[in-house]
Amino acid sequence: VECWQFMSEMWRSDDVQSLGLCGAGKELFETLIRLPNSPPISAFGVELYPGKPPSDYKFLQKLEHASRSGSTCVIAFNVFGPRQSLFELPDMKDEAERHNTDIAMLIMKWCSSQVDAMMVSVLTSGA
């Protein structure tokens, strides 16, 4: 919170045009938006991949509302799972084969339907 307050001062003094967070978690996000005189969060990075626990998606729905209103750009990271583990899942391989595509492309297509943008470390599964 202290760091956000410092960044907020920079925003208020026009030293920066926008502020963003990456991987902060829903508790911190909700704390920051409730702070008095808190600037808008322009970009918010969330860890997101197929199979992530449903509780995380409820938070994503809140962010999606903010995104649709134009106030926050939601960016997914780690879209291939922890240590890119989704590339090794038999179900994921079967689904990619069924759609005649690479696993990485299948996951990115899914992800693009969930958020505004994504950060990826590879563009193919190497298969």
DOFIVEX-122306 format. One record per residue: residue number from 1; residue in three letters; x, y, z of N, C-alpha, C in turn. Coordinates in nm, 2 decimals. Layout:
! residues N
{rec NUM, "ala", {X, Y, Z}, {X, Y, Z}, {X, Y, Z}},
...
This chain:
! residues 127
{rec 1, "val", {0.08, -0.12, 0.00}, {0.00, 0.00, 0.00}, {0.09, 0.13, 0.00}},
{rec 2, "glu", {0.20, 0.12, 0.07}, {0.29, 0.24, 0.08}, {0.34, 0.27, -0.06}},
{rec 3, "cys", {0.38, 0.17, -0.13}, {0.43, 0.19, -0.27}, {0.32, 0.25, -0.36}},
{rec 4, "trp", {0.20, 0.20, -0.35}, {0.09, 0.25, -0.43}, {0.07, 0.40, -0.40}},
{rec 5, "gln", {0.08, 0.43, -0.27}, {0.06, 0.57, -0.23}, {0.16, 0.66, -0.29}},
{rec 6, "phe", {0.29, 0.61, -0.30}, {0.40, 0.69, -0.36}, {0.37, 0.70, -0.51}},
{rec 7, "met", {0.33, 0.59, -0.57}, {0.30, 0.60, -0.72}, {0.18, 0.69, -0.74}},
{rec 8, "ser", {0.08, 0.69, -0.65}, {-0.03, 0.78, -0.66}, {0.01, 0.93, -0.66}},
{rec 9, "glu", {0.10, 0.96, -0.58}, {0.15, 1.10, -0.57}, {0.22, 1.14, -0.70}},
{rec 10, "met", {0.29, 1.04, -0.76}, {0.35, 1.07, -0.89}, {0.24, 1.10, -1.00}},
{rec 11, "trp", {0.13, 1.02, -0.99}, {0.02, 1.03, -1.08}, {-0.04, 1.17, -1.06}},
{rec 12, "arg", {-0.07, 1.21, -0.94}, {-0.13, 1.33, -0.91}, {-0.05, 1.45, -0.95}},
{rec 13, "ser", {0.08, 1.44, -0.95}, {0.17, 1.55, -0.99}, {0.20, 1.54, -1.14}},
{rec 14, "asp", {0.13, 1.46, -1.21}, {0.15, 1.44, -1.36}, {0.29, 1.39, -1.40}},
{rec 15, "asp", {0.36, 1.33, -1.31}, {0.49, 1.27, -1.35}, {0.46, 1.14, -1.43}},
{rec 16, "val", {0.35, 1.07, -1.41}, {0.31, 0.95, -1.49}, {0.17, 0.97, -1.53}},
{rec 17, "gln", {0.13, 0.91, -1.65}, {0.00, 0.92, -1.70}, {-0.10, 0.81, -1.65}},
{rec 18, "ser", {-0.04, 0.70, -1.61}, {-0.13, 0.59, -1.57}, {-0.05, 0.49, -1.48}},
{rec 19, "leu", {-0.13, 0.42, -1.40}, {-0.07, 0.32, -1.31}, {-0.12, 0.18, -1.33}},
{rec 20, "gly", {-0.04, 0.08, -1.30}, {-0.08, -0.05, -1.32}, {-0.02, -0.14, -1.21}},
{rec 21, "leu", {-0.08, -0.26, -1.20}, {-0.03, -0.36, -1.10}, {-0.03, -0.49, -1.17}},
{rec 22, "cys", {0.07, -0.58, -1.13}, {0.08, -0.71, -1.19}, {0.09, -0.81, -1.07}},
{rec 23, "gly", {0.00, -0.91, -1.07}, {0.01, -1.01, -0.97}, {-0.02, -0.97, -0.83}},
{rec 24, "ala", {-0.09, -0.86, -0.81}, {-0.11, -0.81, -0.67}, {-0.22, -0.89, -0.59}},
{rec 25, "gly", {-0.31, -0.96, -0.66}, {-0.41, -1.03, -0.59}, {-0.53, -0.95, -0.56}},
{rec 26, "lys", {-0.64, -1.02, -0.54}, {-0.77, -0.95, -0.52}, {-0.78, -0.87, -0.40}},
{rec 27, "glu", {-0.72, -0.92, -0.29}, {-0.73, -0.84, -0.16}, {-0.66, -0.70, -0.17}},
{rec 28, "leu", {-0.54, -0.70, -0.23}, {-0.47, -0.58, -0.25}, {-0.54, -0.49, -0.35}},
{rec 29, "phe", {-0.59, -0.54, -0.46}, {-0.66, -0.47, -0.56}, {-0.78, -0.40, -0.49}},
{rec 30, "glu", {-0.86, -0.47, -0.41}, {-0.98, -0.41, -0.35}, {-0.94, -0.31, -0.24}},
{rec 31, "thr", {-0.83, -0.33, -0.17}, {-0.78, -0.23, -0.08}, {-0.74, -0.10, -0.15}},
{rec 32, "leu", {-0.67, -0.11, -0.26}, {-0.62, 0.01, -0.33}, {-0.73, 0.09, -0.39}},
{rec 33, "ile", {-0.84, 0.02, -0.44}, {-0.94, 0.10, -0.51}, {-1.03, 0.17, -0.40}},
{rec 34, "arg", {-1.02, 0.13, -0.28}, {-1.10, 0.19, -0.17}, {-1.02, 0.31, -0.10}},
{rec 35, "leu", {-0.89, 0.32, -0.13}, {-0.82, 0.43, -0.07}, {-0.87, 0.56, -0.11}},
{rec 36, "pro", {-0.88, 0.66, -0.02}, {-0.92, 0.79, -0.06}, {-0.83, 0.85, -0.16}},
{rec 37, "asn", {-0.88, 0.92, -0.26}, {-0.80, 0.98, -0.37}, {-0.71, 0.89, -0.45}},
{rec 38, "ser", {-0.75, 0.76, -0.45}, {-0.67, 0.66, -0.52}, {-0.69, 0.68, -0.67}},
{rec 39, "pro", {-0.59, 0.69, -0.75}, {-0.61, 0.70, -0.90}, {-0.66, 0.57, -0.95}},
{rec 40, "pro", {-0.71, 0.57, -1.07}, {-0.76, 0.45, -1.14}, {-0.64, 0.35, -1.17}},
{rec 41, "ile", {-0.67, 0.23, -1.16}, {-0.57, 0.13, -1.20}, {-0.59, 0.10, -1.35}},
{rec 42, "ser", {-0.50, 0.15, -1.43}, {-0.52, 0.14, -1.57}, {-0.49, 0.00, -1.63}},
{rec 43, "ala", {-0.40, -0.07, -1.57}, {-0.37, -0.21, -1.62}, {-0.35, -0.30, -1.49}},
{rec 44, "phe", {-0.41, -0.42, -1.50}, {-0.39, -0.51, -1.39}, {-0.36, -0.65, -1.45}},
{rec 45, "gly", {-0.24, -0.70, -1.41}, {-0.20, -0.83, -1.45}, {-0.24, -0.94, -1.36}},
{rec 46, "val", {-0.30, -1.04, -1.41}, {-0.35, -1.16, -1.33}, {-0.29, -1.29, -1.39}},
{rec 47, "glu", {-0.26, -1.38, -1.30}, {-0.22, -1.51, -1.35}, {-0.35, -1.59, -1.39}},
{rec 48, "leu", {-0.35, -1.63, -1.51}, {-0.48, -1.70, -1.56}, {-0.44, -1.81, -1.66}},
{rec 49, "tyr", {-0.50, -1.92, -1.64}, {-0.48, -2.03, -1.74}, {-0.60, -2.13, -1.72}},
{rec 50, "pro", {-0.63, -2.21, -1.82}, {-0.74, -2.31, -1.81}, {-0.71, -2.40, -1.70}},
{rec 51, "gly", {-0.81, -2.42, -1.61}, {-0.80, -2.51, -1.50}, {-0.77, -2.44, -1.37}},
{rec 52, "lys", {-0.75, -2.31, -1.37}, {-0.72, -2.23, -1.25}, {-0.84, -2.24, -1.16}},
{rec 53, "pro", {-0.83, -2.24, -1.03}, {-0.94, -2.25, -0.94}, {-1.05, -2.15, -0.97}},
{rec 54, "pro", {-1.18, -2.20, -0.96}, {-1.29, -2.11, -0.99}, {-1.30, -1.98, -0.91}},
{rec 55, "ser", {-1.25, -1.98, -0.79}, {-1.26, -1.86, -0.70}, {-1.18, -1.75, -0.77}},
{rec 56, "asp", {-1.08, -1.78, -0.84}, {-1.00, -1.68, -0.91}, {-1.08, -1.61, -1.02}},
{rec 57, "tyr", {-1.18, -1.69, -1.08}, {-1.26, -1.64, -1.19}, {-1.36, -1.54, -1.14}},
{rec 58, "lys", {-1.41, -1.56, -1.02}, {-1.50, -1.46, -0.96}, {-1.44, -1.32, -0.95}},
{rec 59, "phe", {-1.31, -1.32, -0.91}, {-1.24, -1.19, -0.91}, {-1.22, -1.14, -1.05}},
{rec 60, "leu", {-1.19, -1.23, -1.14}, {-1.18, -1.19, -1.28}, {-1.30, -1.12, -1.34}},
{rec 61, "gln", {-1.42, -1.17, -1.29}, {-1.54, -1.11, -1.34}, {-1.56, -0.96, -1.29}},
{rec 62, "lys", {-1.51, -0.93, -1.17}, {-1.51, -0.80, -1.12}, {-1.42, -0.71, -1.21}},
{rec 63, "leu", {-1.30, -0.77, -1.24}, {-1.21, -0.69, -1.33}, {-1.26, -0.68, -1.47}},
{rec 64, "glu", {-1.33, -0.78, -1.52}, {-1.39, -0.77, -1.65}, {-1.49, -0.65, -1.66}},
{rec 65, "his", {-1.57, -0.63, -1.55}, {-1.66, -0.52, -1.55}, {-1.58, -0.39, -1.56}},
{rec 66, "ala", {-1.48, -0.38, -1.48}, {-1.39, -0.26, -1.49}, {-1.33, -0.24, -1.62}},
{rec 67, "ser", {-1.30, -0.35, -1.69}, {-1.24, -0.35, -1.82}, {-1.34, -0.30, -1.92}},
{rec 68, "arg", {-1.46, -0.35, -1.92}, {-1.56, -0.31, -2.01}, {-1.60, -0.16, -2.00}},
{rec 69, "ser", {-1.59, -0.11, -1.88}, {-1.62, 0.03, -1.85}, {-1.50, 0.12, -1.90}},
{rec 70, "gly", {-1.39, 0.06, -1.94}, {-1.28, 0.13, -2.00}, {-1.18, 0.18, -1.89}},
{rec 71, "ser", {-1.20, 0.14, -1.77}, {-1.11, 0.20, -1.67}, {-0.99, 0.11, -1.64}},
{rec 72, "thr", {-1.00, -0.02, -1.67}, {-0.89, -0.11, -1.64}, {-0.87, -0.21, -1.75}},
{rec 73, "cys", {-0.74, -0.22, -1.80}, {-0.70, -0.32, -1.90}, {-0.65, -0.44, -1.82}},
{rec 74, "val", {-0.72, -0.56, -1.84}, {-0.68, -0.68, -1.77}, {-0.59, -0.76, -1.86}},
{rec 75, "ile", {-0.47, -0.79, -1.80}, {-0.36, -0.86, -1.88}, {-0.33, -0.99, -1.81}},
{rec 76, "ala", {-0.34, -1.10, -1.88}, {-0.31, -1.23, -1.82}, {-0.16, -1.26, -1.84}},
{rec 77, "phe", {-0.10, -1.33, -1.73}, {0.03, -1.38, -1.75}, {0.03, -1.52, -1.70}},
{rec 78, "asn", {0.14, -1.60, -1.73}, {0.15, -1.74, -1.69}, {0.04, -1.82, -1.75}},
{rec 79, "val", {0.00, -1.79, -1.88}, {-0.12, -1.85, -1.94}, {-0.10, -2.00, -1.97}},
{rec 80, "phe", {0.02, -2.05, -1.97}, {0.04, -2.19, -1.99}, {0.05, -2.27, -1.87}},
{rec 81, "gly", {0.02, -2.21, -1.75}, {0.02, -2.28, -1.63}, {0.16, -2.27, -1.56}},
{rec 82, "pro", {0.16, -2.32, -1.43}, {0.29, -2.32, -1.36}, {0.40, -2.40, -1.44}},
{rec 83, "arg", {0.51, -2.34, -1.46}, {0.62, -2.40, -1.54}, {0.57, -2.46, -1.67}},
{rec 84, "gln", {0.48, -2.39, -1.73}, {0.42, -2.43, -1.86}, {0.37, -2.57, -1.86}},
{rec 85, "ser", {0.31, -2.61, -1.75}, {0.27, -2.75, -1.73}, {0.15, -2.79, -1.82}},
{rec 86, "leu", {0.07, -2.70, -1.87}, {-0.04, -2.73, -1.95}, {0.00, -2.80, -2.08}},
{rec 87, "phe", {0.12, -2.78, -2.13}, {0.17, -2.85, -2.25}, {0.18, -3.00, -2.23}},
{rec 88, "glu", {0.19, -3.04, -2.11}, {0.21, -3.19, -2.08}, {0.08, -3.26, -2.05}},
{rec 89, "leu", {-0.03, -3.19, -2.03}, {-0.16, -3.25, -2.00}, {-0.22, -3.33, -2.11}},
{rec 90, "pro", {-0.25, -3.46, -2.10}, {-0.31, -3.54, -2.21}, {-0.44, -3.48, -2.26}},
{rec 91, "asp", {-0.52, -3.43, -2.17}, {-0.65, -3.36, -2.21}, {-0.63, -3.24, -2.30}},
{rec 92, "met", {-0.52, -3.16, -2.27}, {-0.49, -3.05, -2.34}, {-0.44, -3.09, -2.48}},
{rec 93, "lys", {-0.36, -3.19, -2.48}, {-0.31, -3.24, -2.61}, {-0.42, -3.29, -2.70}},
{rec 94, "asp", {-0.51, -3.36, -2.64}, {-0.63, -3.42, -2.72}, {-0.71, -3.30, -2.77}},
{rec 95, "glu", {-0.74, -3.20, -2.69}, {-0.82, -3.09, -2.73}, {-0.75, -3.01, -2.85}},
{rec 96, "ala", {-0.62, -2.99, -2.84}, {-0.55, -2.92, -2.95}, {-0.56, -3.01, -3.07}},
{rec 97, "glu", {-0.54, -3.14, -3.06}, {-0.55, -3.22, -3.18}, {-0.69, -3.22, -3.24}},
{rec 98, "arg", {-0.79, -3.22, -3.16}, {-0.93, -3.22, -3.20}, {-0.95, -3.09, -3.29}},
{rec 99, "his", {-0.89, -2.98, -3.25}, {-0.91, -2.85, -3.32}, {-0.80, -2.83, -3.42}},
{rec 100, "asn", {-0.71, -2.93, -3.44}, {-0.60, -2.92, -3.54}, {-0.52, -2.80, -3.52}},
{rec 101, "thr", {-0.47, -2.78, -3.40}, {-0.39, -2.66, -3.37}, {-0.29, -2.69, -3.26}},
{rec 102, "asp", {-0.19, -2.60, -3.24}, {-0.09, -2.62, -3.14}, {-0.15, -2.59, -3.00}},
{rec 103, "ile", {-0.11, -2.66, -2.90}, {-0.16, -2.64, -2.77}, {-0.14, -2.49, -2.73}},
{rec 104, "ala", {-0.03, -2.43, -2.76}, {-0.01, -2.29, -2.72}, {-0.12, -2.20, -2.78}},
{rec 105, "met", {-0.15, -2.22, -2.91}, {-0.25, -2.14, -2.98}, {-0.39, -2.16, -2.92}},
{rec 106, "leu", {-0.42, -2.29, -2.88}, {-0.55, -2.32, -2.82}, {-0.56, -2.24, -2.69}},
{rec 107, "ile", {-0.46, -2.25, -2.61}, {-0.46, -2.18, -2.48}, {-0.47, -2.03, -2.50}},
{rec 108, "met", {-0.40, -1.97, -2.59}, {-0.40, -1.83, -2.61}, {-0.54, -1.78, -2.66}},
{rec 109, "lys", {-0.60, -1.87, -2.75}, {-0.73, -1.83, -2.80}, {-0.83, -1.83, -2.68}},
{rec 110, "trp", {-0.82, -1.93, -2.59}, {-0.91, -1.93, -2.48}, {-0.89, -1.81, -2.39}},
{rec 111, "cys", {-0.76, -1.78, -2.37}, {-0.72, -1.67, -2.28}, {-0.77, -1.53, -2.34}},
{rec 112, "ser", {-0.76, -1.52, -2.47}, {-0.80, -1.39, -2.53}, {-0.95, -1.37, -2.52}},
{rec 113, "ser", {-1.03, -1.47, -2.49}, {-1.17, -1.45, -2.47}, {-1.20, -1.41, -2.32}},
{rec 114, "gln", {-1.10, -1.42, -2.24}, {-1.12, -1.39, -2.10}, {-1.07, -1.26, -2.05}},
{rec 115, "val", {-0.97, -1.20, -2.12}, {-0.90, -1.08, -2.08}, {-0.87, -0.99, -2.20}},
{rec 116, "asp", {-0.82, -0.87, -2.17}, {-0.79, -0.78, -2.28}, {-0.66, -0.81, -2.35}},
{rec 117, "ala", {-0.57, -0.86, -2.28}, {-0.43, -0.89, -2.34}, {-0.36, -1.00, -2.26}},
{rec 118, "met", {-0.25, -1.05, -2.31}, {-0.18, -1.15, -2.24}, {-0.03, -1.13, -2.27}},
{rec 119, "met", {0.05, -1.18, -2.17}, {0.19, -1.19, -2.18}, {0.23, -1.33, -2.20}},
{rec 120, "val", {0.31, -1.37, -2.30}, {0.34, -1.51, -2.32}, {0.49, -1.52, -2.33}},
{rec 121, "ser", {0.55, -1.63, -2.29}, {0.69, -1.66, -2.30}, {0.73, -1.74, -2.42}},
{rec 122, "val", {0.63, -1.81, -2.48}, {0.66, -1.88, -2.61}, {0.53, -1.87, -2.69}},
{rec 123, "leu", {0.55, -1.90, -2.82}, {0.43, -1.89, -2.91}, {0.39, -2.03, -2.96}},
{rec 124, "thr", {0.47, -2.13, -2.94}, {0.43, -2.27, -2.97}, {0.47, -2.36, -2.86}},
{rec 125, "ser", {0.41, -2.47, -2.85}, {0.44, -2.57, -2.75}, {0.57, -2.65, -2.78}},
{rec 126, "gly", {0.62, -2.63, -2.90}, {0.74, -2.71, -2.94}, {0.70, -2.85, -2.99}},
{rec 127, "ala", {0.58, -2.88, -2.99}, {0.53, -3.01, -3.03}, {0.53, -3.02, -3.18}},
